[in-house]
Amino acid sequence: HRGAWGIGADIDFTPGRAETDPYGQTHVHLSQTYKGVPVLDEEVIVHVLDDAGKATTTGEPRPIQPTDISSAVSSGEALAAVRTHIHANVLGELKEADLDAELTLVPNLDFVPQRLIHRVRLKSVPEGYTETYLKGGLTEFWVDAQTGEVWKSWSRNAPGIGTGRGAG
């Protein structure tokens, strides 16, 4: 499909989960990458229809503007920025094991321009954290990979309402 989608060698896919439905069709989830860096929440699903390998897809790759994927900020510095950000808002001890960081490319979306970030996720809420936005469990922080600034943060478990791509 690379030619049909008009994508170059910089865009690729990483296989994710595969599942077979009750009709015997296998559905393979492929996460989009750009120069090896995951593209935020972009996925194509390949539906293998028969043993001969006939397949269809759901979704298509998100266009990416050519960009440098080198980060001026290390993962460790991104984690430190999040620890500082959280400590400015709540009390409690946050350990390295409570956080997970991944260099990620945010594509051009309706609400944000394309940007390279460290996607930092809080895996568990340590004792002493009473702030509402940390009670939901997995909380996410976007740290700008060039400046080290905590750019966005929210609870991924909080209910929300939206329109457009991904809402529903």
C-alpha positions in Angstrom: 0.0 0.0 0.0 3.0 2.3 0.3 2.6 3.5 -3.3 -1.2 3.8 -3.1 -0.8 5.9 0.0 2.0 8.1 -1.5 4.3 7.6 1.5 8.1 7.7 1.4 10.7 5.6 3.1 10.6 7.8 6.3 7.2 6.4 7.2 6.9 2.9 8.4 4.8 0.7 10.6 5.4 -1.4 13.8 3.2 -4.5 14.2 1.1 -4.4 17.3 -1.6 -6.8 18.5 -3.3 -9.3 16.2 -6.6 -10.8 16.8 -8.8 -13.3 15.0 -12.5 -12.7 15.0 -15.3 -15.4 15.1 -15.3 -15.5 11.3 -11.7 -16.5 11.0 -10.4 -13.1 9.8 -7.2 -11.8 11.4 -6.9 -8.1 12.2 -3.4 -6.8 12.7 -2.8 -3.3 14.2 0.1 -1.4 12.8 1.4 1.7 14.6 2.8 4.4 12.3 6.4 5.6 12.8 8.4 8.4 11.2 12.2 7.7 10.9 11.7 5.0 13.6 9.9 7.4 16.0 6.3 6.5 16.9 3.6 8.9 15.6 1.1 9.8 18.3 -1.9 7.5 18.2 -1.7 6.8 14.5 -2.6 3.3 13.5 -3.6 1.3 10.4 -5.5 -2.0 10.8 -4.9 -4.7 8.2 -7.8 -7.2 7.9 -6.6 -10.5 6.4 -9.7 -11.9 4.7 -8.5 -15.4 3.6 -5.6 -17.9 3.6 -4.5 -16.6 0.2 -3.5 -13.3 1.9 -6.2 -11.1 0.5 -6.5 -8.1 2.8 -8.1 -4.7 3.3 -7.1 -1.9 5.6 -8.9 0.5 7.9 -7.2 3.9 8.2 -4.3 5.3 6.3 -1.0 6.9 7.4 -1.0 10.5 8.6 1.0 12.8 6.4 4.1 14.0 8.1 6.0 17.2 7.3 9.8 16.5 6.9 11.3 17.1 10.3 14.4 16.5 12.3 13.8 13.8 14.9 16.9 14.5 17.1 16.0 15.6 20.6 17.8 18.3 22.5 16.3 16.9 25.7 17.1 13.4 27.0 14.4 11.0 28.4 16.0 11.5 31.8 15.7 15.3 31.5 12.0 14.9 30.4 11.3 12.7 33.4 13.0 15.3 35.7 10.8 18.1 34.1 7.7 16.1 34.9 8.8 15.4 38.5 9.3 19.1 38.9 6.0 19.9 37.3 4.1 17.5 39.6 5.9 18.5 42.8 4.9 22.1 42.0 1.2 21.0 42.1 1.0 18.2 44.6 2.8 16.6 47.6 4.3 13.2 47.7 7.3 11.2 46.5 7.5 10.4 42.8 10.1 7.8 41.9 11.7 7.0 38.5 9.8 3.7 38.4 6.4 5.5 38.5 7.1 7.2 35.1 7.6 5.9 31.5 9.0 8.1 28.7 8.9 7.6 24.9 10.1 10.0 22.2 7.0 10.6 20.0 6.1 12.7 17.0 2.8 14.6 17.4 1.5 15.1 13.8 -0.3 18.2 12.6 -3.7 18.0 14.3 -6.6 20.4 14.4 -5.5 21.6 17.8 -1.7 21.4 17.7 1.1 21.8 15.2 3.6 19.0 14.5 6.1 18.7 17.3 8.6 16.2 18.7 7.9 15.3 22.3 8.8 13.0 25.1 5.5 11.3 26.0 5.8 10.7 29.7 3.2 8.6 31.4 2.6 8.2 35.1 2.1 4.4 35.6 0.8 4.6 39.2 -0.2 7.2 41.7 2.2 7.2 44.7 0.9 7.6 48.3 0.3 11.2 49.2 -0.9 12.4 45.8 -4.3 13.9 46.4 -4.6 16.1 43.3 -7.7 15.1 41.3 -5.9 14.8 38.0 -3.6 12.2 39.4 -6.3 10.0 41.0 -7.4 8.5 37.7 -4.2 6.4 37.4 -2.5 6.9 34.1 -1.7 10.5 33.7 0.1 11.8 30.6 2.6 14.6 30.1 4.0 16.0 26.9 7.5 17.4 27.2 8.8 19.4 24.3 11.9 17.5 23.0 13.7 20.8 22.1 13.0 23.0 25.2 12.2 20.5 28.0 9.0 22.4 28.8 6.0 20.4 30.1 3.8 21.4 27.2 0.5 19.5 28.0 -0.7 17.3 30.8 -4.0 15.4 31.6 -5.4 12.3 32.9 -5.9 9.7 30.1 -8.6 8.0 32.3 -10.7 11.1 32.8 -14.0 11.1 30.9 -14.2 13.6 28.0 -16.4 14.8 25.2 -15.1 15.7 21.8 -15.7 15.9 18.1 -13.6 15.0 15.1 -11.0 12.3 14.6 -10.8 9.9 17.5 -13.9 11.2 19.3 -16.8 8.9 20.0 
